[in-house]
Amino acid sequence: MQRRLLGDEHPEVAHAMRYMAFGLFHQGKYEESERLYRQALAQYRKYLGNDNRHVASVLMELGNVLTFLERWDEAAELAAELVACERRRTGPETVEAAWALRLQAWWTYNGGKPAEAEPLAREALALQRKLRDENDPMVMNLLTLVASCGLQQGKVEEARDFAQQAQTRFARLPPGKVLVQERVSLASLLNILAATAFQQDQHRETESYVRQALKVLEPLALSDNPNVRETRSLSHFNLGSVLMAQQRYPEAEEHLKAALDAAQDDFARAELRDTRGQLRAWSGNWSGAAEDLTKAFELQPTNHWHTFRLAAVLLETGDGAAYRRLRTDSLAAFAGAADPWVAERIAKSAAMLPLSPKEAADADRLADKAVRDGEGPYHAWCQLTKALTEFRLGHHAAAADWAGKVVDAGKPYTRQTMGLMVLAMSRHALGQDAEARAALKQGADLYAGFPKPGEGGAIVVNWHDLVFDRILLREAESLILNGASAAR
């Protein structure tokens, strides 16, 4: 209607475009909204100039649209234009200029440029303190941003000081004066501080920071805001992680469940399922571990770690049918793996039980890839996998040679134990019974001294290797002590 009455180029047409763009934004139609905002901006600039309040409003609103499209650099560039516009329009030290500068700082930071964002944030903070009360929510918001920028650059002590200032002001504010975004920003900062403390094994400090973050978010417990839910999920995950490190496993599982309930996407859900599955495995809750790791695998079938850990759990639970299905699928899915360590883990987990000749050959090709390209201090793991696939193929002399290299490599003892089991079974198949029994006894003695899932204590990161030790030990004992036939 406006265009028919006034033509395509008129300020009133720009107003109509802006309102339509605003409506499309709230419908989640961000690309369409961007297109109309850009048309409106061009009209305003043509007829009203660059230093008009309508131009300023569209720059801010268009920048906000771009943040939802995660085009942070473009959003920051628009914010820089907005800062210049507001300084020309209202003056260099005004509330409008300070607001625009704050947007530029945040959008630059969210674009992964904390070093560029920090001076902007400090400038905005100084201006806000000059123009507003020290306890204004915007001051708290910018203290949070300066702290976050510092943390990302390794300025831990300085960041903690700014974070403490932000928390002090947060505590002074009436709940109704703290906006949702301010709560999310402060909780996010506290989680970054928690992660920094956790990396330094400061578990009490880590727990304190995360519990503070959850307290900040407490009034938003029923909120469906994606940023709120994501930050709440992260907070519960971090709390669950530090509780795991303190061996407070029941509490940890409660918080991992809360994190899962608040998770916003399949990637987060898969990682949370994986973490809780590992906790359950170490606690001896194998059915719960199988449930979680199966779900993690379904959500992220291309993540080889989910496949690898699920194989260990299925072996432990004795679900041979599910293990064989997973093995067939994984050998096909990762047949062309470029990463030697992916090839090593898939081949090893596939060869834990006898396979068909075709699948044994498929696993052996992955083992060849691992041995050829997997250089460095972990190369003995590749040799172990090659020993195992050679044994499954019935190449017992070659298997014994590879396994001998693994045994000679020594620690970690979980790897050496597997090497001894393959060596024992290969020697037995070659008719070298005394050597086979000696290798079996050495491996069994090592295994007897390992911590075991379900027995408590600190979680062993490579718990899956303890499962593989046990699986191969059972097979070797059955073969050598009980006279079972060697199976490929």
Helices and strands as residue ranges (DSSP letters): H 2-6, H 11-26, H 30-48, H 53-68, H 72-90, H 95-110, H 114-131, H 137-152, H 156-172, G 175-177, H 180-199, H 203-217, G 218-220, H 226-245, H 249-262, H 266-283, H 286-299, H 304-317, H 320-333, H 340-350, H 357-373, H 379-392, H 396-409, H 413-429, H 433-448, H 463-480
